Amino acid sequence: MDKKLLNRIVVDPKIMIGKPVIKGTRIPVELILKKLAQNIDVKEILEDFPRLTIEDIKASVIYAESLVENTDVFPLLPQ
């Protein structure tokens, strides 16, 4: 995993109320992930958002993965 790509993600309370966005844009990581989850082709996403690059899309996935990876999970004990 290329952690350098995470530099493409910015979290700033002055931009989109602090939602993670692609640096230099107001395109939220959430939007990119939703499009990927809807099985929209990467090429189509790039056409719809010409300011995005393939690296931005990869950075979005890596960002989401890092959030999940760093989440603490506490298993529930059966009662």
Backbone hydrogen bonds, N-H to C=O, Kabsch-Sander energy under -0.5 kcal/mol:
donor,donor_aa,acceptor,acceptor_aa,energy
3,K,1,M,-1.0
5,L,2,D,-1.5
6,L,3,K,-1.3
7,N,4,K,-1.8
8,R,5,L,-2.2
9,I,6,L,-1.8
10,V,21,V,-2.9
12,D,10,V,-0.5
15,I,12,D,-2.5
16,M,14,K,-0.5
18,G,12,D,-1.1
18,G,15,I,-1.8
19,K,16,M,-1.9
21,V,10,V,-2.5
22,I,27,I,-2.2
23,K,8,R,-3.9
25,T,22,I,-2.1
29,V,20,P,-2.5
32,I,28,P,-1.4
33,L,29,V,-2.5
34,K,30,E,-2.4
35,K,31,L,-2.2
36,L,32,I,-2.3
37,A,33,L,-2.6
38,Q,34,K,-1.6
39,N,36,L,-1.6
40,I,35,K,-2.3
45,I,41,D,-2.1
46,L,42,V,-2.6
47,E,43,K,-1.8
48,D,44,E,-2.5
49,F,45,I,-2.0
52,L,49,F,-2.3
57,I,53,T,-1.7
58,K,54,I,-2.4
59,A,55,E,-2.6
60,S,56,D,-1.9
61,V,57,I,-1.8
62,I,58,K,-2.6
63,Y,59,A,-2.6
64,A,60,S,-2.2
65,E,61,V,-2.5
66,S,62,I,-2.4
67,L,63,Y,-1.8
68,V,64,A,-2.1
69,E,65,E,-2.8
70,N,66,S,-1.6
71,T,68,V,-1.5
